[in-house]
Amino acid sequence: MTEIEIITKAIRKAEVNGLDTRFLYQFGEDPYYPMEIIFRHDFAKAFWKKEGNWKYHLMQAVLKRKPINYLKKFL
Amino acid sequence: MNSDLILLDSVKMAIDNNLYLDGQKVIDASANDGCLFLKPANSNTFQAVPIYQFLFSHNFCKAFFGTLVVCPLCGSDHVEIRDNDSTELDWECNDCKYDNSRAGSNLKLAYQWLYRMREMAASGDPISYLKGFI
């Protein structure tokens, strides 16, 4: 799975869990910048809603060289 | 102090401490309207950089926050390391008073940049977080 596929699926999951995705308009026609999304608290809360403890997961993600890969196992 | 200024001051501090981007030393930076531009040593032009991608990179955090070891509980660098015969490090934090050997745990010291990077992620507002360090 490419980074763009991971972030697209992650956004979809977060959206199903109630994330307001209007902030994505700021990226316009540009591709998503994964880190600009992953480290938003509203995204993290929605993405890890079912798993709980979103802050813990965010902390784990930030320690990785490629935080996006941490998201992959929750898709 | 607006966020462009905080960002720029932070990046310039990191540049003073040897900041690298894609293996190249960064020699200059500018920030405008929420966008960050960096100039690597091998280039005559500034490159636009996604801000969070940059702020949460290990290179930036190491250069900006430093590579000292700190207490993993309170983040203080006032840590006293004691000699002992074991392979585990004995240490005591002079600020929160946690004593690793007395607590009988093997809690390890943390790198300052890792500790701060996690705090920055937890803050939800990385640029305001940086303000406390410039």
Backbone of each chain as ProteinMPNN parsed JSONL, in Angstrom:
{"seq_chain_A": "MTEIEIITKAIRKAEVNGLDTRFLYQFGEDPYYPMEIIFRHDFAKAFWKKEGNWKYHLMQAVLKRKPINYLKKFL", "coords_chain_A": {"N_chain_A": [[0.844, -1.19, 0.0], [0.6, 2.188, -0.888], [1.787, 5.376, 0.418], [-0.109, 7.333, -0.074], [-2.356, 5.829, -0.479], [-2.663, 4.71, 2.041], [-3.13, 6.992, 3.641], [-5.437, 7.94, 2.459], [-7.283, 5.892, 2.996], [-7.161, 5.999, 5.746], [-8.218, 8.508, 6.287], [-10.78, 8.087, 5.395], [-11.677, 6.198, 7.243], [-11.559, 7.727, 9.592], [-13.405, 9.652, 8.953], [-15.798, 8.223, 8.834], [-15.965, 7.777, 11.512], [-16.692, 10.222, 12.401], [-15.07, 12.466, 11.785], [-14.722, 15.799, 10.779], [-14.165, 16.674, 7.635], [-13.669, 19.016, 6.318], [-11.394, 20.53, 6.557], [-9.614, 19.555, 4.781], [-9.849, 20.941, 2.442], [-8.005, 22.939, 2.415], [-5.789, 21.948, 1.2], [-6.241, 22.031, -1.442], [-5.723, 21.399, -4.82], [-3.465, 20.044, -4.427], [-1.551, 17.084, -3.561], [-2.385, 15.158, -0.628], [-0.768, 16.059, 2.405], [0.558, 13.848, 4.404], [1.567, 14.074, 7.105], [0.566, 16.486, 7.939], [-1.964, 15.878, 8.414], [-2.107, 13.583, 10.062], [-1.178, 14.482, 12.563], [-3.112, 16.124, 13.533], [-5.333, 16.71, 16.163], [-8.096, 16.281, 16.032], [-8.294, 14.516, 13.94], [-6.8, 12.3, 14.939], [-8.334, 11.583, 17.195], [-10.696, 10.718, 15.981], [-9.775, 8.732, 14.249], [-8.65, 6.754, 15.914], [-10.836, 6.028, 17.387], [-12.319, 3.675, 17.938], [-10.346, 2.001, 18.981], [-9.572, 3.437, 21.19], [-7.821, 5.569, 23.611], [-6.427, 7.589, 22.069], [-4.387, 9.439, 22.282], [-2.218, 8.051, 23.215], [-1.67, 6.439, 20.998], [-1.042, 8.389, 19.135], [1.304, 9.358, 20.238], [2.889, 7.108, 19.947], [2.987, 6.966, 17.173], [4.377, 9.277, 16.497], [6.938, 8.725, 17.216], [7.948, 7.116, 15.287], [9.985, 6.791, 12.345], [8.605, 6.887, 9.966], [5.686, 7.862, 10.44], [3.259, 7.32, 9.22], [3.226, 4.652, 8.565], [2.614, 3.478, 10.955], [-0.055, 3.872, 11.156], [-1.095, 2.101, 9.395], [-1.597, -0.488, 10.424], [-3.999, -0.195, 11.691], [-5.985, -0.013, 9.901]], "CA_chain_A": [[0.0, 0.0, 0.0], [1.41, 3.41, -0.926], [1.448, 6.354, 1.473], [-1.342, 8.045, -0.423], [-3.456, 4.875, -0.239], [-2.837, 4.589, 3.501], [-3.749, 8.196, 4.215], [-6.809, 8.04, 1.94], [-8.097, 4.948, 3.781], [-7.201, 6.487, 7.134], [-9.173, 9.634, 6.328], [-12.13, 7.513, 5.258], [-12.026, 5.592, 8.534], [-11.804, 8.804, 10.547], [-14.638, 10.342, 8.541], [-16.896, 7.358, 9.297], [-16.033, 7.96, 12.972], [-17.15, 11.573, 12.746], [-14.144, 13.565, 11.489], [-15.155, 16.821, 9.833], [-13.034, 16.69, 6.693], [-13.599, 20.272, 5.553], [-10.04, 21.091, 6.614], [-8.838, 19.058, 3.632], [-9.919, 21.904, 1.334], [-6.803, 23.797, 2.412], [-4.751, 21.366, 0.344], [-6.611, 22.335, -2.821], [-5.446, 20.349, -5.797], [-2.218, 19.367, -4.064], [-1.754, 15.809, -2.869], [-2.41, 15.316, 0.826], [0.487, 15.945, 3.141], [0.128, 12.956, 5.476], [1.875, 14.518, 8.466], [-0.288, 17.626, 8.29], [-3.257, 15.296, 8.796], [-1.945, 12.635, 11.172], [-0.938, 15.128, 13.85], [-4.272, 16.903, 13.997], [-5.993, 15.964, 17.241], [-9.438, 15.823, 15.63], [-8.089, 13.318, 13.127], [-6.363, 11.196, 15.806], [-9.47, 11.158, 18.021], [-11.651, 9.976, 15.149], [-9.139, 7.55, 13.661], [-8.479, 5.709, 16.936], [-12.038, 6.068, 18.235], [-12.682, 2.328, 18.382], [-9.255, 1.446, 19.793], [-9.439, 4.227, 22.42], [-6.486, 6.064, 23.95], [-5.855, 8.159, 20.842], [-3.153, 10.172, 22.569], [-1.149, 7.047, 23.277], [-1.332, 6.046, 19.623], [-0.376, 9.527, 18.498], [2.669, 9.363, 20.782], [3.623, 6.009, 19.322], [3.183, 7.304, 15.763], [5.356, 10.346, 16.325], [8.283, 8.191, 17.424], [8.393, 6.366, 14.099], [10.537, 7.602, 11.255], [7.503, 7.066, 9.031], [4.481, 7.686, 11.266], [2.133, 6.818, 8.433], [3.23, 3.19, 8.62], [1.976, 3.082, 12.208], [-1.51, 3.904, 10.933], [-1.466, 1.002, 8.501], [-2.135, -1.665, 11.126], [-5.334, 0.081, 12.236], [-6.943, 0.162, 8.8]], "C_chain_A": [[0.889, 1.253, 0.0], [0.966, 4.36, 0.191], [0.107, 7.019, 1.19], [-2.558, 7.131, -0.221], [-3.734, 4.752, 1.261], [-3.574, 5.807, 4.043], [-5.193, 8.35, 3.719], [-7.736, 7.124, 2.746], [-8.25, 5.427, 5.221], [-8.21, 7.632, 7.265], [-10.603, 9.088, 6.245], [-12.592, 6.909, 6.591], [-12.379, 6.684, 9.552], [-13.127, 9.522, 10.234], [-15.868, 9.538, 8.998], [-17.094, 7.532, 10.809], [-16.312, 9.407, 13.376], [-16.205, 12.718, 12.458], [-14.767, 14.524, 10.467], [-13.992, 17.066, 8.872], [-12.934, 17.997, 5.898], [-12.195, 20.88, 5.554], [-9.186, 20.653, 5.41], [-8.856, 20.032, 2.452], [-8.663, 22.769, 1.26], [-5.716, 23.248, 1.491], [-5.044, 21.577, -1.138], [-6.379, 21.148, -3.737], [-4.184, 19.561, -5.442], [-2.52, 17.996, -3.481], [-1.77, 16.072, -1.373], [-0.991, 15.291, 1.364], [0.171, 15.123, 4.375], [0.362, 13.502, 6.885], [0.991, 15.681, 8.9], [-1.656, 17.131, 8.777], [-3.121, 14.448, 10.064], [-1.858, 13.343, 12.523], [-2.01, 16.118, 14.273], [-4.984, 16.079, 15.072], [-7.385, 15.479, 16.842], [-9.337, 14.575, 14.752], [-7.766, 12.121, 14.031], [-7.521, 10.661, 16.654], [-10.435, 10.302, 17.213], [-11.042, 8.678, 14.635], [-9.025, 6.408, 14.676], [-9.68, 5.646, 17.877], [-12.353, 4.686, 18.811], [-11.618, 1.739, 19.308], [-9.145, 2.161, 21.142], [-8.018, 4.709, 22.608], [-5.762, 6.656, 22.748], [-4.534, 8.866, 21.091], [-1.959, 9.225, 22.638], [-0.707, 6.671, 21.863], [-0.612, 7.169, 18.87], [1.089, 9.608, 18.946], [3.525, 8.269, 20.146], [3.95, 6.359, 17.879], [4.32, 8.305, 15.593], [6.791, 9.837, 16.491], [8.825, 7.472, 16.197], [8.994, 7.31, 13.065], [9.472, 7.868, 10.202], [6.196, 6.826, 9.784], [3.309, 7.086, 10.496], [2.068, 5.292, 8.468], [2.584, 2.663, 9.9], [0.462, 2.999, 12.029], [-1.996, 2.648, 10.213], [-2.128, -0.156, 9.238], [-3.52, -1.432, 11.724], [-6.389, 0.246, 11.147], [-7.802, -1.073, 8.623]], "O_chain_A": [[1.819, 1.357, 0.799], [-0.078, 4.172, 0.815], [-0.701, 7.238, 2.093], [-3.638, 7.586, 0.154], [-4.887, 4.697, 1.691], [-4.527, 5.673, 4.81], [-6.061, 8.825, 4.45], [-8.835, 7.526, 3.13], [-9.309, 5.287, 5.833], [-8.959, 7.705, 8.239], [-11.508, 9.564, 6.931], [-13.738, 7.085, 7.007], [-13.368, 6.575, 10.276], [-13.856, 9.938, 11.134], [-16.847, 10.105, 9.484], [-18.211, 7.449, 11.321], [-16.185, 9.77, 14.545], [-16.493, 13.851, 12.844], [-15.271, 14.101, 9.427], [-12.957, 17.605, 9.264], [-12.196, 18.072, 4.916], [-11.847, 21.651, 4.659], [-8.185, 21.285, 5.072], [-7.999, 19.967, 1.571], [-8.299, 23.269, 0.195], [-4.832, 23.985, 1.055], [-4.188, 21.329, -1.987], [-6.798, 20.029, -3.444], [-3.873, 18.547, -6.069], [-3.614, 17.765, -2.966], [-1.239, 17.078, -0.903], [-0.125, 14.589, 0.841], [-0.429, 15.645, 5.315], [-0.509, 13.412, 7.75], [0.701, 15.841, 10.086], [-2.396, 17.849, 9.449], [-3.906, 14.574, 11.004], [-2.402, 12.858, 13.515], [-1.843, 16.858, 15.243], [-5.206, 14.882, 14.895], [-7.812, 14.401, 17.256], [-10.191, 13.69, 14.815], [-8.378, 11.06, 13.908], [-7.676, 9.451, 16.816], [-10.931, 9.286, 17.698], [-11.712, 7.646, 14.589], [-9.269, 5.247, 14.348], [-9.544, 5.252, 19.036], [-12.616, 4.54, 20.005], [-11.937, 1.068, 20.29], [-8.684, 1.576, 22.122], [-7.115, 4.317, 21.868], [-4.63, 6.279, 22.443], [-3.664, 8.894, 20.221], [-0.856, 9.542, 22.191], [0.487, 6.596, 21.574], [0.3, 6.926, 18.08], [1.985, 9.885, 18.149], [4.704, 8.465, 19.849], [5.054, 6.087, 17.405], [5.123, 8.198, 14.667], [7.735, 10.436, 15.977], [10.031, 7.248, 16.086], [8.577, 8.46, 12.926], [9.435, 8.947, 9.611], [5.661, 5.717, 9.768], [2.462, 6.413, 11.082], [0.985, 4.71, 8.408], [2.072, 1.544, 9.93], [-0.213, 2.18, 12.653], [-3.129, 2.199, 10.389], [-3.096, -0.739, 8.75], [-4.148, -2.372, 12.212], [-7.535, 0.598, 11.425], [-8.663, -1.106, 7.743]]}, "seq_chain_B": "MNSDLILLDSVKMAIDNNLYLDGQKVIDASANDGCLFLKPANSNTFQAVPIYQFLFSHNFCKAFFGTLVVCPLCGSDHVEIRDNDSTELDWECNDCKYDNSRAGSNLKLAYQWLYRMREMAASGDPISYLKGFI", "coords_chain_B": {"N_chain_B": [[3.687, 37.791, 18.899], [3.76, 36.473, 15.726], [2.766, 33.397, 13.989], [4.405, 32.799, 11.792], [6.757, 34.064, 12.438], [7.518, 32.754, 14.785], [7.926, 30.219, 13.772], [10.01, 30.714, 11.95], [12.076, 31.702, 13.634], [12.456, 29.427, 15.177], [13.34, 27.55, 13.28], [15.663, 28.788, 12.457], [17.157, 28.625, 14.783], [17.506, 25.884, 14.841], [19.002, 25.587, 12.516], [21.376, 26.799, 13.308], [22.293, 24.815, 14.927], [23.146, 22.813, 13.266], [21.29, 21.702, 11.035], [19.769, 19.292, 8.985], [18.48, 18.424, 5.762], [17.157, 15.979, 3.828], [19.742, 14.862, 3.736], [21.339, 17.037, 3.178], [22.962, 19.947, 4.387], [21.116, 22.525, 5.903], [20.999, 25.941, 5.082], [19.651, 28.318, 5.14], [16.458, 29.934, 5.794], [13.001, 30.723, 5.236], [9.816, 32.105, 6.098], [6.438, 32.404, 5.296], [3.17, 33.473, 5.438], [2.207, 31.112, 6.643], [3.642, 29.203, 5.29], [6.607, 27.305, 4.809], [9.99, 27.706, 3.865], [13.005, 26.277, 2.829], [16.559, 26.48, 2.431], [18.867, 24.437, 1.095], [22.393, 23.588, 1.362], [23.436, 22.842, -1.092], [22.023, 24.135, -3.031], [20.654, 26.871, -4.924], [18.239, 27.856, -4.525], [15.193, 28.308, -2.611], [13.326, 25.743, -1.026], [9.96, 24.684, -0.83], [8.477, 23.41, 2.099], [6.428, 21.001, 3.642], [4.9, 21.925, 6.624], [4.25, 20.416, 9.081], [5.318, 17.961, 8.464], [7.946, 18.588, 8.431], [8.4, 19.698, 11.035], [7.933, 17.502, 12.668], [9.973, 15.869, 11.982], [12.8, 13.78, 12.587], [15.276, 14.93, 12.221], [14.881, 17.736, 12.442], [13.882, 17.917, 15.084], [16.002, 16.877, 16.602], [17.993, 18.793, 16.111], [16.763, 21.121, 17.015], [15.677, 20.676, 19.639], [17.688, 19.323, 20.923], [20.119, 16.853, 22.01], [20.507, 15.915, 24.531], [20.183, 13.803, 27.488], [17.191, 13.243, 29.306], [14.974, 13.332, 32.198], [12.534, 10.841, 32.014], [10.061, 11.211, 33.073], [9.482, 13.898, 33.837], [10.839, 15.467, 32.037], [13.0, 17.024, 32.654], [16.402, 18.189, 32.408], [18.048, 18.102, 34.494], [19.529, 15.86, 35.639], [20.998, 13.424, 37.608], [23.561, 11.228, 37.177], [24.677, 8.189, 38.46], [27.583, 6.298, 39.327], [27.707, 2.779, 39.181], [27.834, -0.781, 39.888], [26.4, -2.291, 38.224], [24.961, -3.077, 34.964], [22.823, -1.577, 34.43], [21.7, 1.804, 34.348], [22.051, 4.047, 37.026], [20.109, 6.634, 38.172], [19.018, 9.939, 39.166], [16.442, 12.321, 39.299], [16.807, 15.723, 39.674], [14.781, 17.527, 39.725], [12.038, 16.414, 39.693], [12.559, 14.569, 41.549], [12.591, 11.857, 41.227], [13.975, 8.742, 41.836], [15.797, 6.426, 40.342], [17.084, 4.042, 41.194], [16.172, 3.725, 43.787], [13.477, 3.458, 43.372], [13.469, 1.032, 42.308], [13.128, 0.37, 39.672], [13.578, -0.123, 36.108], [13.436, 2.116, 34.592], [14.211, 4.029, 31.816], [16.428, 6.721, 30.911], [15.441, 9.449, 28.779], [15.844, 10.662, 25.426], [16.158, 14.12, 24.961], [15.09, 15.348, 22.625], [13.316, 13.439, 21.689], [11.516, 13.236, 23.774], [10.476, 15.85, 23.809], [9.41, 15.999, 21.239], [7.304, 14.219, 21.37], [5.766, 15.513, 23.279], [5.18, 17.783, 21.833], [3.56, 16.753, 19.831], [1.444, 15.935, 21.407], [0.511, 18.35, 22.259], [-1.051, 19.538, 20.304], [-0.803, 21.918, 19.032], [1.706, 22.63, 17.455], [3.311, 24.861, 16.711], [2.827, 26.862, 18.616], [3.815, 25.449, 20.743], [6.549, 25.38, 20.171], [7.22, 27.976, 20.628], [7.755, 28.267, 23.328], [10.402, 27.637, 23.534], [12.043, 29.382, 22.275]], "CA_chain_B": [[4.586, 37.119, 17.946], [2.896, 35.643, 14.879], [3.269, 32.031, 13.832], [5.524, 32.779, 10.838], [7.958, 34.497, 13.153], [7.896, 31.659, 15.698], [8.45, 29.152, 12.919], [11.298, 31.131, 11.409], [13.058, 31.727, 14.724], [12.738, 28.035, 15.565], [14.149, 26.899, 12.235], [17.008, 29.389, 12.471], [17.874, 28.019, 15.915], [17.902, 24.523, 14.425], [20.089, 25.748, 11.531], [22.602, 27.071, 14.085], [22.733, 23.554, 15.54], [23.362, 21.85, 12.172], [20.043, 21.093, 10.568], [19.907, 18.625, 7.688], [17.248, 18.078, 5.036], [17.521, 15.02, 2.775], [21.194, 14.666, 3.705], [22.044, 18.291, 2.909], [22.878, 20.932, 5.469], [20.246, 23.669, 5.59], [21.771, 27.154, 5.401], [18.79, 29.497, 5.315], [15.03, 29.614, 5.842], [12.058, 31.843, 5.296], [8.437, 31.661, 6.371], [5.5, 33.42, 4.84], [1.769, 33.1, 5.319], [2.026, 29.713, 7.045], [4.452, 28.281, 4.471], [8.018, 27.303, 5.205], [10.909, 27.492, 2.743], [14.36, 26.016, 3.309], [17.587, 26.513, 1.392], [19.979, 23.527, 1.394], [23.708, 24.106, 0.962], [23.762, 22.52, -2.483], [21.016, 24.714, -3.916], [20.573, 28.34, -4.906], [16.839, 28.253, -4.347], [14.483, 27.836, -1.432], [12.341, 24.687, -1.296], [8.795, 24.679, 0.06], [8.464, 22.201, 2.936], [5.208, 20.879, 4.465], [5.344, 22.307, 7.976], [4.228, 19.349, 10.092], [6.273, 16.924, 8.039], [9.258, 19.08, 8.831], [8.508, 19.866, 12.495], [7.965, 16.195, 13.333], [11.074, 15.044, 11.476], [13.813, 13.563, 13.61], [16.376, 15.885, 12.011], [14.552, 19.03, 13.031], [13.749, 17.805, 16.543], [17.333, 16.718, 17.198], [18.72, 20.06, 16.025], [16.089, 22.176, 17.771], [15.51, 20.374, 21.066], [18.949, 18.852, 21.476], [20.258, 15.402, 22.174], [20.791, 15.555, 25.929], [19.212, 12.882, 28.071], [16.335, 13.905, 30.302], [14.098, 12.468, 32.999], [11.398, 10.466, 31.172], [8.797, 11.551, 33.735], [9.165, 15.328, 33.84], [11.532, 16.134, 30.929], [14.098, 17.871, 33.132], [17.748, 17.679, 32.116], [18.818, 18.106, 35.747], [19.55, 14.451, 36.022], [22.295, 13.017, 38.146], [23.833, 9.815, 36.866], [25.644, 7.678, 39.431], [28.329, 5.083, 38.977], [27.369, 1.576, 39.947], [28.507, -1.969, 39.352], [25.531, -3.031, 37.303], [24.915, -2.535, 33.604], [21.719, -0.607, 34.394], [22.102, 3.138, 34.767], [21.415, 4.614, 38.211], [19.981, 8.085, 37.993], [18.016, 10.613, 39.974], [16.058, 13.615, 38.74], [16.876, 16.757, 40.715], [13.552, 18.34, 39.723], [10.857, 15.691, 40.205], [13.085, 13.744, 42.65], [12.471, 10.414, 40.975], [15.262, 8.056, 41.994], [15.628, 5.176, 39.611], [17.514, 2.86, 41.95], [15.301, 3.579, 44.956], [12.17, 2.988, 42.902], [13.635, -0.367, 41.909], [12.644, 0.139, 38.302], [14.627, 0.098, 35.112], [12.983, 3.202, 33.725], [15.407, 4.562, 31.169], [16.437, 8.133, 30.553], [14.945, 9.659, 27.418], [16.49, 11.757, 24.712], [15.371, 15.342, 25.044], [14.351, 15.639, 21.387], [12.189, 12.5, 21.59], [10.55, 13.638, 24.809], [9.813, 17.088, 23.361], [8.643, 15.715, 20.018], [6.045, 13.614, 21.821], [4.98, 16.574, 23.917], [4.709, 18.677, 20.766], [2.423, 16.078, 19.189], [0.333, 15.924, 22.371], [0.014, 19.72, 22.486], [-2.061, 19.864, 19.298], [-0.468, 23.187, 18.376], [3.18, 22.566, 17.479], [4.009, 26.151, 16.607], [2.773, 27.491, 19.947], [4.712, 24.685, 21.611], [7.925, 25.801, 19.89], [7.404, 29.322, 21.178], [8.313, 28.151, 24.677], [11.824, 27.27, 23.496], [12.864, 30.354, 21.525]], "C_chain_B": [[3.738, 36.224, 17.04], [3.561, 34.301, 14.551], [4.4, 31.936, 12.8], [6.838, 33.1, 11.54], [8.459, 33.41, 14.103], [8.565, 30.541, 14.896], [9.858, 29.493, 12.431], [12.383, 31.149, 12.485], [13.45, 30.312, 15.14], [13.65, 27.362, 14.547], [15.555, 27.481, 12.239], [17.833, 28.871, 13.646], [18.364, 26.629, 15.538], [19.05, 24.595, 13.414], [21.418, 25.996, 12.258], [23.163, 25.802, 14.727], [22.898, 22.444, 14.509], [22.096, 21.075, 11.816], [20.257, 20.504, 9.178], [18.536, 18.332, 7.085], [17.667, 17.191, 3.869], [19.047, 14.911, 2.615], [21.997, 15.926, 3.447], [21.884, 19.243, 4.081], [21.992, 22.093, 5.023], [20.979, 24.942, 5.995], [20.897, 28.397, 5.573], [17.322, 29.064, 5.299], [14.214, 30.886, 5.717], [10.67, 31.273, 5.538], [7.502, 32.787, 5.978], [4.102, 32.838, 4.751], [1.537, 31.608, 5.615], [2.784, 28.715, 6.201], [5.915, 28.429, 4.87], [8.882, 26.973, 3.997], [12.32, 27.321, 3.303], [15.334, 26.032, 2.141], [18.722, 25.577, 1.79], [21.286, 24.074, 0.817], [24.006, 23.881, -0.518], [22.801, 23.171, -3.48], [21.027, 26.238, -3.825], [19.158, 28.815, -4.608], [16.261, 27.693, -3.047], [13.477, 26.764, -1.856], [11.177, 24.809, -0.319], [8.759, 23.351, 0.808], [7.141, 22.143, 3.701], [5.57, 21.024, 5.947], [5.359, 21.151, 8.975], [5.222, 18.239, 9.746], [7.669, 17.305, 8.494], [9.395, 19.131, 10.359], [8.584, 18.536, 13.233], [9.054, 15.284, 12.753], [12.124, 14.918, 12.58], [14.948, 14.573, 13.469], [16.084, 17.234, 12.661], [14.543, 18.932, 14.555], [15.099, 17.642, 17.225], [18.06, 18.066, 17.226], [18.082, 21.122, 16.915], [16.061, 21.887, 19.272], [16.782, 19.864, 21.722], [18.93, 17.375, 21.807], [20.693, 15.003, 23.585], [19.839, 14.459, 26.382], [18.448, 13.61, 29.172], [15.564, 12.862, 31.108], [12.868, 12.12, 32.144], [10.052, 10.842, 31.782], [8.461, 13.032, 33.638], [9.896, 16.096, 32.746], [12.689, 17.013, 31.368], [15.45, 17.28, 32.718], [18.649, 17.77, 33.356], [18.821, 16.696, 36.327], [20.954, 14.089, 36.482], [22.491, 11.527, 37.864], [24.932, 9.327, 37.804], [26.35, 6.437, 38.9], [27.781, 3.921, 39.783], [28.005, 0.361, 39.274], [27.663, -2.685, 38.305], [25.554, -2.392, 35.908], [23.777, -1.531, 33.461], [22.204, 0.739, 34.932], [21.329, 3.563, 36.016], [21.302, 6.108, 38.011], [18.898, 8.642, 38.892], [17.72, 11.967, 39.347], [16.05, 14.652, 39.859], [15.619, 17.621, 40.751], [12.356, 17.574, 40.285], [11.244, 14.685, 41.291], [12.891, 12.242, 42.444], [13.869, 9.793, 41.056], [15.113, 6.654, 41.418], [15.999, 3.947, 40.427], [16.604, 2.626, 43.154], [13.929, 3.026, 44.531], [12.239, 1.539, 42.443], [13.136, -0.651, 40.499], [13.809, 0.291, 37.325], [14.164, 1.124, 34.08], [14.21, 3.899, 33.13], [15.28, 6.055, 30.895], [16.0, 8.288, 29.102], [15.802, 10.717, 26.731], [15.552, 12.964, 24.731], [14.51, 15.565, 23.791], [13.157, 14.699, 21.226], [11.086, 12.877, 22.571], [9.757, 14.85, 24.337], [8.956, 16.851, 22.12], [7.296, 15.103, 20.38], [5.149, 14.655, 22.467], [4.38, 17.504, 22.866], [3.502, 18.06, 20.054], [1.206, 16.121, 20.118], [-0.277, 17.307, 22.542], [-1.083, 20.1, 21.5], [-1.783, 21.171, 18.57], [1.056, 23.329, 18.385], [3.862, 23.923, 17.457], [3.977, 26.895, 17.938], [3.715, 26.767, 20.907], [6.157, 25.147, 21.434], [8.236, 27.146, 20.54], [8.063, 29.297, 22.555], [9.809, 27.888, 24.69], [12.68, 28.286, 22.762], [13.04, 31.648, 22.318]], "O_chain_B": [[3.07, 35.312, 17.528], [4.75, 34.1, 14.799], [5.268, 31.072, 12.925], [7.877, 32.496, 11.274], [9.662, 33.173, 14.214], [9.603, 30.0, 15.277], [10.771, 28.67, 12.492], [13.49, 30.659, 12.259], [14.616, 30.032, 15.418], [14.614, 26.688, 14.912], [16.53, 26.755, 12.047], [19.046, 28.696, 13.535], [19.484, 26.24, 15.868], [19.961, 23.768, 13.446], [22.455, 25.463, 11.864], [24.353, 25.722, 15.031], [22.8, 21.264, 14.845], [21.888, 19.944, 12.253], [20.852, 21.138, 8.307], [17.573, 18.035, 7.792], [18.45, 17.613, 3.018], [19.565, 14.874, 1.498], [23.227, 15.886, 3.492], [20.817, 19.335, 4.688], [22.11, 22.579, 3.898], [21.516, 25.031, 7.099], [21.357, 29.413, 6.095], [16.991, 27.968, 4.848], [14.674, 31.978, 6.049], [10.389, 30.117, 5.225], [7.737, 33.956, 6.282], [3.876, 31.836, 4.074], [0.772, 30.937, 4.922], [2.605, 27.508, 6.361], [6.387, 29.512, 5.215], [8.559, 26.085, 3.208], [12.772, 28.106, 4.136], [14.995, 25.654, 1.02], [19.468, 25.879, 2.721], [21.283, 24.906, -0.09], [24.749, 24.651, -1.127], [22.774, 22.791, -4.651], [21.365, 26.813, -2.79], [18.906, 30.011, -4.459], [16.78, 26.735, -2.474], [12.856, 26.866, -2.914], [11.383, 25.014, 0.878], [8.984, 22.294, 0.22], [6.762, 23.122, 4.343], [6.446, 20.32, 6.452], [6.368, 20.927, 9.644], [5.87, 17.663, 10.619], [8.467, 16.456, 8.889], [10.392, 18.663, 10.909], [9.212, 18.437, 14.287], [9.059, 14.078, 13.002], [12.309, 15.824, 13.393], [15.516, 15.022, 14.465], [16.936, 17.802, 13.345], [15.132, 19.772, 15.236], [15.325, 18.199, 18.299], [18.665, 18.434, 18.233], [18.789, 21.938, 17.507], [16.385, 22.758, 20.08], [16.939, 19.962, 22.939], [17.878, 16.739, 21.875], [21.184, 13.896, 23.804], [18.815, 14.211, 25.744], [18.988, 14.47, 29.868], [15.511, 11.684, 30.753], [12.226, 13.022, 31.605], [9.024, 10.802, 31.106], [7.312, 13.399, 33.39], [9.605, 17.274, 32.538], [13.302, 17.683, 30.537], [15.631, 16.063, 32.68], [19.856, 17.544, 33.274], [18.202, 16.407, 37.351], [21.95, 14.406, 35.831], [21.684, 10.689, 38.266], [25.98, 9.959, 37.933], [25.791, 5.648, 38.138], [27.43, 4.083, 40.952], [28.632, 0.475, 38.221], [28.145, -3.567, 37.593], [26.1, -1.306, 35.715], [23.746, -0.738, 32.52], [23.017, 0.796, 35.855], [20.104, 3.453, 36.063], [22.292, 6.777, 37.714], [17.989, 7.932, 39.323], [18.63, 12.675, 38.917], [15.368, 14.479, 40.87], [15.412, 18.369, 41.707], [11.728, 18.023, 41.244], [10.383, 14.032, 41.88], [13.015, 11.458, 43.384], [14.813, 10.266, 40.423], [14.39, 5.815, 41.956], [15.313, 2.926, 40.363], [16.301, 1.485, 43.504], [13.314, 2.233, 45.244], [11.214, 0.896, 42.216], [12.767, -1.78, 40.177], [14.883, 0.775, 37.684], [14.451, 1.022, 32.887], [15.123, 4.302, 33.85], [14.188, 6.579, 30.679], [16.166, 7.375, 28.293], [16.409, 11.563, 27.389], [14.341, 12.846, 24.546], [13.338, 15.927, 23.896], [12.117, 15.092, 20.698], [9.898, 12.843, 22.249], [8.531, 14.884, 24.444], [7.889, 17.448, 21.978], [6.274, 15.427, 19.775], [3.939, 14.685, 22.24], [3.239, 17.951, 22.984], [2.546, 18.758, 19.718], [0.079, 16.319, 19.666], [-1.441, 17.433, 22.922], [-1.956, 20.904, 21.829], [-2.459, 21.493, 17.593], [1.621, 24.049, 19.209], [4.883, 24.114, 18.117], [4.975, 27.49, 18.345], [4.334, 27.387, 21.771], [6.898, 25.29, 22.406], [9.367, 27.411, 20.946], [8.831, 30.194, 22.903], [10.428, 27.914, 25.754], [13.89, 28.102, 22.627], [13.698, 32.576, 21.847]]}, "name": "protein", "num_of_chains": 2, "seq": "MTEIEIITKAIRKAEVNGLDTRFLYQFGEDPYYPMEIIFRHDFAKAFWKKEGNWKYHLMQAVLKRKPINYLKKFLMNSDLILLDSVKMAIDNNLYLDGQKVIDASANDGCLFLKPANSNTFQAVPIYQFLFSHNFCKAFFGTLVVCPLCGSDHVEIRDNDSTELDWECNDCKYDNSRAGSNLKLAYQWLYRMREMAASGDPISYLKGFI"}
